[in-house]
Amino acid sequence: MVVMGRVTVPFGVKGWFKVYTLTAQPENLCDYPNWWLQGDGEWREVQVVGAKVQGATLVARLAGVESREAAAALRGLNIGVPREQLPKPTSGEFYWADLIGLRVVDTKQQELGRVVRMIETGANDVLVVKGEERPEELLIPFIADAILQVDVAAGVIAVDWGRDY
């Protein structure tokens, strides 16, 4: 399961809610007729009755969710889609979910840590790397000048970046 978003707050009184999306284009989540919700570590499949972009926000309604209170009860649940339903990334493209957990090494093959999450800044995406040796996070822009190679199969990202940047 690939987490594509999270339920945030109710939207109106008829069961609609806002979605914090983790997709490049929020409307991409509208293409899936069923979503999976995760709460307490368990995933359950739900039918999407409606989903649309409202301004800069994605709003949605699920089967069986017909009131503001029912929508509020979903707050904080992850929204996922089975990996096999996602389009295959083209060469040089990666799903964030595939990058999280990968080891990050510098040009001298010294490990800088592991990717713990990604940040979208508007200008470019940023790897958030945390190592065992240092408590602070290392932020590495996901741009060609900094990222030398991504090998998802080997579990490694090679970067031209230093610990002191």
C-alpha angles and dihedrals in degrees: 000000000000117000108232100172149329134250109247119172139340117272112208126330104286101077100277119137139184121253127211100213128209093195127106089239115029092212090063089079089061089069093074117083091198130040130190119229122207123206127155090002094299125114123213128183119237133182117242109227094182140354129173143152110258108190105309093337133084113225125189145175127207131207110273094019104106107146140055089246092053090049091049090054089063094056113133096015116136118239114218141179125202110259092235090063093057121093114254111258115244122239110298093017123108138183111239088231088062093053098049110097096020118133115247119214131182129225090278090054090249112148114242094184138266131303106258098175144337130244126206109213101174093245095059142330119271130213113224106210126189124187132195092236097056129043096208123082122247116222116209121181112233094231133124093254092058105030112068100173140352115204106178092176092056092039095236139120115195114208139183092223136110135223090241098053 
